[in-house]
Amino acid sequence: MEDGIQHLGHCMVDMKELSANPEGLIAAGVILTPKLPQVEFSLACNDLVASGRDRKPNALVQVAVIDPHKQHLVSQACTEVVEANKDPLFLTGVTFPSEYPASPETLVKLTVYDSKDKSQESSNFLGSATFSVGDLLRAKDERLTLSLRSSDGVCAAGTVLVSRLKMGEMEEVDVDHITSDIPPQKCPLVCDSASHACVDRENNPLTGPVFKNPVCKVYRFQTMDSKWMLVREQMEECTLSFSIPRQLLSLYIQEDMNRVQDLRELGELSPHWDNLRKEVMARYGGIISSYQETLAELDKITGRSFKPSCCKAQKSLEFIPINLHTQRMRVTCPRKTDAFYDIVTVGAPAAHFQGFKCGGLQRLLSRYEAEKKSFSTAYQCIYYSPEHTAKAQEVLSTMSLLQPLITSSADQLLQAAQERSSTGLKDVLKNLSDKTEQFVHTLKDELVKSALLALHAAQPGYVSKNQKQTPAQAGQHQGHIHQCSDQNQSPVQGLPGHSPATSVTESTVMCNNVDGSQTTTKGEGGTLPLKHQDSIPHHKEYDEEEWDRVWANVAKCLNCVIAMVDKLQEEDNNRQEPVPEQQLADVITSHNSGDWKEQLCPLVTRLKDCVMEVAEKAKRAMTFVLLQEAACSIPQGFLLQQRRDVVFSQALAALACGFVMRLYAGMEDKGFLRQLQLVGLVAQFESLLSTYSEEIGMLEDMEVGISDLQRVVFKITEAKTDDLSDLQPLVCGRRDHFTVEVPLPRLVFQTLPEEIKEGKPLQVFPVLFNVGINEQQTIAERFGDISLQERINQKNFEMLEAYFKSLSEKVPLECLPCFQTQTDVKELLETLGQNVVTKKRKNVEILWIAGSICRRLNGIRFTSCKSAKDRTSMSVTLEQCALLRDEHQLSKDFFIRALDCMRSRLTQGDIGQWEDPEAGAVTENKPASRHFYPIALLLVSSHLLVVWLILSLVFLLAKYQ
């Protein structure tokens, strides 16, 4: 069944040489809409003659054009099969993409076949006809009636009617007389739209960098009031399939290289810790080398915009998502504004190259955390929980962000002092105070203090009170000791042969006055300035309270700066007012009116030095924490990190694609922009993986990958230029936090709300719902375990419910889109909650309701299965037809026919295939046929019956033994 059904985008997912459009979408105003094909027409036949006298033909029409450059036929499209009808009306139209020169001389060949069986494997030629585009455009009402010539040249096979389609109102009720009212002089080679005008791709700034190679298909369906709607599917590739993973790989390499450098800068360590450091650095070196090789391989690939499923286990492409495509269904109904529905299709983010023999990330991470305590004992390391490791990474990230901001603000403060700007001083000081307070708050964590003590104990020359204990006694101090913050014990107790030190070294920062006097440090031998390397003395017992005094010095220095600024501003105000001569003389004596900068400079310099000193100490402490974690992780932790990097890369590429598509579509929607600014967007991932065999591992990978997307924020930036190369989204950050910057042209950027223009981080809330639908899921539900699916759905339902609650509190519900079906979102959530807890086999209502909620919340829709082909296309086409029925009054009589059209198979020349430009050979072949569905279902049913009989026999034998 999985190979049986495809929709437009996935039937033609690899047929790019027939429909490449490097610019992809075009902008109408600011809203991005599909570029309207230059020529569209519908087809119908009359008086067809089948080979048998008493039999009516099962007709289909294959459409081809004569390539003007190569002078040979190029297969372009194929209609659905209309069974047992000598006067068939085809609902599938024909659209020609823009790369074909739709000149009046362009020749089109129509070939009519009689499909003898439902598999379409055997078809008889009935007749053919040829016409030029000029013939169609010059014909009355832009409609041609052509005679079909049989193979012997006798015109006795019937006629074919070609009618130009218009993306506008179609009022005719007679299905055999659908005409177009486009005047010949009005843009004759481009279809008009009821609500959008055609814009040349050269004038559109929002296409090329992200979406490309559109594949279009057009249909005409009847509504319940006997009107006609036109429906266009447009599928496109996304350049982010490769650009996002390339950027992530570069960031991974840089982050790991920085980590290696940080480990080197820990200084001299005892032999035990030094050996562990060398081993960890070697592991990082291996990952860096592997990622550099992968990046070099990706850089060699040119011209490719997606990874086909046949390459899913290829190592050089493991970071690339499978079959990442966007699909937009645009609907034009009489006297109504065009509506469009977007969805992103992608293969489940998973580490296919690494395999699923031992499960996926969720299971592997749980097992790894349970075993890491024993690893810490074996390696004589301190065990840090995942929360502590995450906290260490957070401290490092926050410090790396805040330290340069504090330095920059301090320099701006001196500049304002030099300009004697009271207002400037006040504004800059507020910013400096905010950033410094955040910095100090970050360092007040017990983890930093305890890690500094552990680092001190790991250095050579440390004098331990327990050095005389036996190795066995020393070993008793190993293990899970990083609960010291709760139990008031030192992590040094977990180090081999070490115990905590107790002596005190006094080190305080004193601000004697605010007149610029020198700030000093009081040490054991007198008053000395602090040096960066004095934090952990090597041959002395460490003072556990020293760190509290050190980070408190930053706050004291800031208070000195604030006091000086207040004094300078007060003096400036006093000069504006009449004062007694003696007071004025005192002011002039104590301070020269022109030396604001000179008075502030020593205090600001001291603040910067303290911040740098504290940052270096904290950085070394947190690096030591991560060294412990890495040492305990050898080798499993590094392998898991690589797997997690792979899965996250695929997930982020898909999310960035969906975010850009949704942003482009909502640029003129003020309610959407308000929601984006205040709350963020929900990204709903629909998964169709089974909970059986390898797909369990895929689902476990996908769960972690989607969850990791919570670490991602988006920012909208102004592009440097309007050149298409400057509109490519950029990724920055590190593993614990990534930012995707989406550049927009200046004119478009200026229309955004102020907070978004100022760089406010925009949140995305990913949720995942999974319901297996194939035959393997049937086995899993009867004889296996579906608890993974149940847990995922329950957890993500709660997240979706929390998002809606936050949205309801901050954004008026009037900002959300309107739908014909007036079901309230709150009611839909209640229904979804009931379905999540209901024990029901293959409960696809979970997916339908979740998708409906997502669209009502302005969300981003994703659909995935193993390869984003068969199950994905079944889901997408069913959803599209349901939208046509519920929102556009698709006639009930046309629902099945519409579904069949979207799932119908192309003829042999149109079978979707992807050709490797390097190998020059076809690497993927993906036929799809609605007619194959009953056969596939029969085979699957037979297969399930055999499996059921075998398993029943096994259970019976086991029972009676």
Secondary structure, DSSP 8 states (H G I E B T S, - for coil): -TTT---HHHHSTT-GGGT--TT-EEEETTEEEE---SEEEEEEEES---SSTT----EEEEEEEE-TTT-SEEEEEE---B-S-SS-B-SB-EEE-TTS---TT-EEEEEEEEE-STT-SSEEEEEEEEEEHHHHHHSGGGEEEEE-B-TTS-S-S-EEEEEE--BS------TT-------TTS-TTS--BSS-----GGG-SSSTTTEEEEEEEEEEEEBTTS-EEEEEEEEEEETHHHHHHHHHHHHHHHHHHHHHHHHHTT----HHHHHHHHHHHHHHHHHHHHHHHHHHHHHH--S---B-GGGTT-GGGTTS-BS-EEEEEEEE-TTS--EEEEEEE------TTT-STT--HHHHHHHHHHHHHHHHHHTT-B---HHHHHHHHHHHHHHHHHHHHHHHHHHHHHHHHHTT-HHHHHHHHHHHHHHHHHHHHHHT-HHHHHHHHHHHHTSTT---TTTTS-HHHHHTT-BS-TTHHHHT--GGGGSTT-----------EE---SSS---EEEETTEEE---GGGSS-TTS---TTHHHHHHHHHHHHHHHHHHHHHHHHHHHHHHTS---HHHHHHHHHH--TT-HHHHHHHHHHHHHHHHHHHHHHHHHHHHHHHHHHHHHHTTHHHHHHHHHHHHHHHHHHHHHHHHHHHHHHTTT-HHHHHHHHHT-EEEEEEE---SSTHHHHHHHHHHHHHHHGGGEEEEEEE-SSSSGGGGS-EEEEETTEEEEEEEE-HHHHTTS-HHHHTT--EEEEEEEEE---SHHHHHHHHHS--HHHHHHHHHHHHHHHHHHHHHHHHS-GGGS---SS---HHHHHHHHHHHHHS--TT-THHHHHHHHHHHHTT-EEEEE-SSSSHHHHHHHHHHHHHHHHHHH-B-HHHHHHHHHHHH----GGG-EEEEETTTTEEEEEE---TTHHHHHHHHHHHHHHHHHHHHHHHHHHHHH-
